[in-house]
């Protein structure tokens, strides 16, 4: 059974690894913003830029998996 689902398990493991990396980076960025005492407006701008980059990566992933890109 494990042989049949090897690709699916590998893909799931890789996606979970990338999710862990994104969460770790988000926590690190949040820590840097708090320690440097950035104002709320600039903190919003930083998170907006990060969310835009994550959204772009997610869109690319979806397009590639569906055969569009």
Phi and psi in radians as a Rosetta constraint file:
Dihedral C 1 N 2 CA 2 C 2 CIRCULARHARMONIC -1.129 0.35
Dihedral N 2 CA 2 C 2 N 3 CIRCULARHARMONIC -0.591 0.35
Dihedral C 2 N 3 CA 3 C 3 CIRCULARHARMONIC -1.112 0.35
Dihedral N 3 CA 3 C 3 N 4 CIRCULARHARMONIC -0.660 0.35
Dihedral C 3 N 4 CA 4 C 4 CIRCULARHARMONIC -1.130 0.35
Dihedral N 4 CA 4 C 4 N 5 CIRCULARHARMONIC -0.593 0.35
Dihedral C 4 N 5 CA 5 C 5 CIRCULARHARMONIC -1.888 0.35
Dihedral N 5 CA 5 C 5 N 6 CIRCULARHARMONIC 0.370 0.35
Dihedral C 5 N 6 CA 6 C 6 CIRCULARHARMONIC -1.050 0.35
Dihedral N 6 CA 6 C 6 N 7 CIRCULARHARMONIC -0.813 0.35
Dihedral C 6 N 7 CA 7 C 7 CIRCULARHARMONIC -1.147 0.35
Dihedral N 7 CA 7 C 7 N 8 CIRCULARHARMONIC -0.717 0.35
Dihedral C 7 N 8 CA 8 C 8 CIRCULARHARMONIC -1.135 0.35
Dihedral N 8 CA 8 C 8 N 9 CIRCULARHARMONIC -0.762 0.35
Dihedral C 8 N 9 CA 9 C 9 CIRCULARHARMONIC -1.160 0.35
Dihedral N 9 CA 9 C 9 N 10 CIRCULARHARMONIC -0.670 0.35
Dihedral C 9 N 10 CA 10 C 10 CIRCULARHARMONIC -1.126 0.35
Dihedral N 10 CA 10 C 10 N 11 CIRCULARHARMONIC -0.737 0.35
Dihedral C 10 N 11 CA 11 C 11 CIRCULARHARMONIC -1.141 0.35
Dihedral N 11 CA 11 C 11 N 12 CIRCULARHARMONIC -0.728 0.35
Dihedral C 11 N 12 CA 12 C 12 CIRCULARHARMONIC -1.121 0.35
Dihedral N 12 CA 12 C 12 N 13 CIRCULARHARMONIC -0.769 0.35
Dihedral C 12 N 13 CA 13 C 13 CIRCULARHARMONIC -1.084 0.35
Dihedral N 13 CA 13 C 13 N 14 CIRCULARHARMONIC -0.721 0.35
Dihedral C 13 N 14 CA 14 C 14 CIRCULARHARMONIC -1.157 0.35
Dihedral N 14 CA 14 C 14 N 15 CIRCULARHARMONIC -0.725 0.35
Dihedral C 14 N 15 CA 15 C 15 CIRCULARHARMONIC -1.130 0.35
Dihedral N 15 CA 15 C 15 N 16 CIRCULARHARMONIC -0.689 0.35
Dihedral C 15 N 16 CA 16 C 16 CIRCULARHARMONIC -1.154 0.35
Dihedral N 16 CA 16 C 16 N 17 CIRCULARHARMONIC -0.644 0.35
Dihedral C 16 N 17 CA 17 C 17 CIRCULARHARMONIC -1.100 0.35
Dihedral N 17 CA 17 C 17 N 18 CIRCULARHARMONIC -0.794 0.35
Dihedral C 17 N 18 CA 18 C 18 CIRCULARHARMONIC -1.132 0.35
Dihedral N 18 CA 18 C 18 N 19 CIRCULARHARMONIC -0.639 0.35
Dihedral C 18 N 19 CA 19 C 19 CIRCULARHARMONIC -1.089 0.35
Dihedral N 19 CA 19 C 19 N 20 CIRCULARHARMONIC -0.750 0.35
Dihedral C 19 N 20 CA 20 C 20 CIRCULARHARMONIC -1.069 0.35
Dihedral N 20 CA 20 C 20 N 21 CIRCULARHARMONIC -0.755 0.35
Dihedral C 20 N 21 CA 21 C 21 CIRCULARHARMONIC -1.098 0.35
Dihedral N 21 CA 21 C 21 N 22 CIRCULARHARMONIC -0.760 0.35
Dihedral C 21 N 22 CA 22 C 22 CIRCULARHARMONIC -1.120 0.35
Dihedral N 22 CA 22 C 22 N 23 CIRCULARHARMONIC -0.728 0.35
Dihedral C 22 N 23 CA 23 C 23 CIRCULARHARMONIC -1.140 0.35
Dihedral N 23 CA 23 C 23 N 24 CIRCULARHARMONIC -0.739 0.35
Dihedral C 23 N 24 CA 24 C 24 CIRCULARHARMONIC -1.101 0.35
Dihedral N 24 CA 24 C 24 N 25 CIRCULARHARMONIC -0.732 0.35
Dihedral C 24 N 25 CA 25 C 25 CIRCULARHARMONIC -1.132 0.35
Dihedral N 25 CA 25 C 25 N 26 CIRCULARHARMONIC -0.713 0.35
Dihedral C 25 N 26 CA 26 C 26 CIRCULARHARMONIC -1.075 0.35
Dihedral N 26 CA 26 C 26 N 27 CIRCULARHARMONIC -0.736 0.35
Dihedral C 26 N 27 CA 27 C 27 CIRCULARHARMONIC -1.151 0.35
Dihedral N 27 CA 27 C 27 N 28 CIRCULARHARMONIC -0.667 0.35
Dihedral C 27 N 28 CA 28 C 28 CIRCULARHARMONIC -1.158 0.35
Dihedral N 28 CA 28 C 28 N 29 CIRCULARHARMONIC -0.746 0.35
Dihedral C 28 N 29 CA 29 C 29 CIRCULARHARMONIC -1.139 0.35
Dihedral N 29 CA 29 C 29 N 30 CIRCULARHARMONIC -0.718 0.35
Dihedral C 29 N 30 CA 30 C 30 CIRCULARHARMONIC -1.069 0.35
Dihedral N 30 CA 30 C 30 N 31 CIRCULARHARMONIC -0.711 0.35
Dihedral C 30 N 31 CA 31 C 31 CIRCULARHARMONIC -1.123 0.35
Dihedral N 31 CA 31 C 31 N 32 CIRCULARHARMONIC -0.763 0.35
Dihedral C 31 N 32 CA 32 C 32 CIRCULARHARMONIC -1.119 0.35
Dihedral N 32 CA 32 C 32 N 33 CIRCULARHARMONIC -0.724 0.35
Dihedral C 32 N 33 CA 33 C 33 CIRCULARHARMONIC -1.128 0.35
Dihedral N 33 CA 33 C 33 N 34 CIRCULARHARMONIC -0.671 0.35
Dihedral C 33 N 34 CA 34 C 34 CIRCULARHARMONIC -1.213 0.35
Dihedral N 34 CA 34 C 34 N 35 CIRCULARHARMONIC -0.756 0.35
Dihedral C 34 N 35 CA 35 C 35 CIRCULARHARMONIC -1.219 0.35
Dihedral N 35 CA 35 C 35 N 36 CIRCULARHARMONIC -0.504 0.35
Dihedral C 35 N 36 CA 36 C 36 CIRCULARHARMONIC -1.564 0.35
Dihedral N 36 CA 36 C 36 N 37 CIRCULARHARMONIC 0.034 0.35
Dihedral C 36 N 37 CA 37 C 37 CIRCULARHARMONIC 0.948 0.35
Dihedral N 37 CA 37 C 37 N 38 CIRCULARHARMONIC 0.876 0.35
Dihedral C 37 N 38 CA 38 C 38 CIRCULARHARMONIC -1.280 0.35
Dihedral N 38 CA 38 C 38 N 39 CIRCULARHARMONIC 2.479 0.35
Dihedral C 38 N 39 CA 39 C 39 CIRCULARHARMONIC -1.175 0.35
Dihedral N 39 CA 39 C 39 N 40 CIRCULARHARMONIC 2.830 0.35
Dihedral C 39 N 40 CA 40 C 40 CIRCULARHARMONIC -1.101 0.35
Dihedral N 40 CA 40 C 40 N 41 CIRCULARHARMONIC -0.613 0.35
Dihedral C 40 N 41 CA 41 C 41 CIRCULARHARMONIC -1.130 0.35
Dihedral N 41 CA 41 C 41 N 42 CIRCULARHARMONIC -0.788 0.35
Dihedral C 41 N 42 CA 42 C 42 CIRCULARHARMONIC -1.243 0.35
Dihedral N 42 CA 42 C 42 N 43 CIRCULARHARMONIC -0.558 0.35
Dihedral C 42 N 43 CA 43 C 43 CIRCULARHARMONIC -1.102 0.35
Dihedral N 43 CA 43 C 43 N 44 CIRCULARHARMONIC -0.716 0.35
Dihedral C 43 N 44 CA 44 C 44 CIRCULARHARMONIC -1.092 0.35
Dihedral N 44 CA 44 C 44 N 45 CIRCULARHARMONIC -0.726 0.35
Dihedral C 44 N 45 CA 45 C 45 CIRCULARHARMONIC -1.108 0.35
Dihedral N 45 CA 45 C 45 N 46 CIRCULARHARMONIC -0.734 0.35
Dihedral C 45 N 46 CA 46 C 46 CIRCULARHARMONIC -1.112 0.35
Dihedral N 46 CA 46 C 46 N 47 CIRCULARHARMONIC -0.822 0.35
Dihedral C 46 N 47 CA 47 C 47 CIRCULARHARMONIC -1.181 0.35
Dihedral N 47 CA 47 C 47 N 48 CIRCULARHARMONIC -0.576 0.35
Dihedral C 47 N 48 CA 48 C 48 CIRCULARHARMONIC -1.124 0.35
Dihedral N 48 CA 48 C 48 N 49 CIRCULARHARMONIC -0.731 0.35
Dihedral C 48 N 49 CA 49 C 49 CIRCULARHARMONIC -1.148 0.35
Dihedral N 49 CA 49 C 49 N 50 CIRCULARHARMONIC -0.710 0.35
Dihedral C 49 N 50 CA 50 C 50 CIRCULARHARMONIC -1.165 0.35
Dihedral N 50 CA 50 C 50 N 51 CIRCULARHARMONIC -0.759 0.35
Dihedral C 50 N 51 CA 51 C 51 CIRCULARHARMONIC -1.115 0.35
Dihedral N 51 CA 51 C 51 N 52 CIRCULARHARMONIC -0.617 0.35
Dihedral C 51 N 52 CA 52 C 52 CIRCULARHARMONIC -1.109 0.35
Dihedral N 52 CA 52 C 52 N 53 CIRCULARHARMONIC -0.724 0.35
Dihedral C 52 N 53 CA 53 C 53 CIRCULARHARMONIC -1.178 0.35
Dihedral N 53 CA 53 C 53 N 54 CIRCULARHARMONIC -0.720 0.35
Dihedral C 53 N 54 CA 54 C 54 CIRCULARHARMONIC -1.150 0.35
Dihedral N 54 CA 54 C 54 N 55 CIRCULARHARMONIC -0.704 0.35
Dihedral C 54 N 55 CA 55 C 55 CIRCULARHARMONIC -1.093 0.35
Dihedral N 55 CA 55 C 55 N 56 CIRCULARHARMONIC -0.701 0.35
Dihedral C 55 N 56 CA 56 C 56 CIRCULARHARMONIC -1.126 0.35
Dihedral N 56 CA 56 C 56 N 57 CIRCULARHARMONIC -0.748 0.35
Dihedral C 56 N 57 CA 57 C 57 CIRCULARHARMONIC -1.127 0.35
Dihedral N 57 CA 57 C 57 N 58 CIRCULARHARMONIC -0.703 0.35
Dihedral C 57 N 58 CA 58 C 58 CIRCULARHARMONIC -1.136 0.35
Dihedral N 58 CA 58 C 58 N 59 CIRCULARHARMONIC -0.732 0.35
Dihedral C 58 N 59 CA 59 C 59 CIRCULARHARMONIC -1.075 0.35
Dihedral N 59 CA 59 C 59 N 60 CIRCULARHARMONIC -0.764 0.35
Dihedral C 59 N 60 CA 60 C 60 CIRCULARHARMONIC -1.091 0.35
Dihedral N 60 CA 60 C 60 N 61 CIRCULARHARMONIC -0.737 0.35
Dihedral C 60 N 61 CA 61 C 61 CIRCULARHARMONIC -1.087 0.35
Dihedral N 61 CA 61 C 61 N 62 CIRCULARHARMONIC -0.759 0.35
Dihedral C 61 N 62 CA 62 C 62 CIRCULARHARMONIC -1.142 0.35
Dihedral N 62 CA 62 C 62 N 63 CIRCULARHARMONIC -0.769 0.35
Dihedral C 62 N 63 CA 63 C 63 CIRCULARHARMONIC -1.114 0.35
Dihedral N 63 CA 63 C 63 N 64 CIRCULARHARMONIC -0.724 0.35
Dihedral C 63 N 64 CA 64 C 64 CIRCULARHARMONIC -1.189 0.35
Dihedral N 64 CA 64 C 64 N 65 CIRCULARHARMONIC -0.650 0.35
Dihedral C 64 N 65 CA 65 C 65 CIRCULARHARMONIC -1.276 0.35
Dihedral N 65 CA 65 C 65 N 66 CIRCULARHARMONIC -0.407 0.35
Dihedral C 65 N 66 CA 66 C 66 CIRCULARHARMONIC -1.659 0.35
Dihedral N 66 CA 66 C 66 N 67 CIRCULARHARMONIC -0.045 0.35
Dihedral C 66 N 67 CA 67 C 67 CIRCULARHARMONIC 1.557 0.35
Dihedral N 67 CA 67 C 67 N 68 CIRCULARHARMONIC 0.172 0.35
Dihedral C 67 N 68 CA 68 C 68 CIRCULARHARMONIC -1.369 0.35
Dihedral N 68 CA 68 C 68 N 69 CIRCULARHARMONIC -0.789 0.35
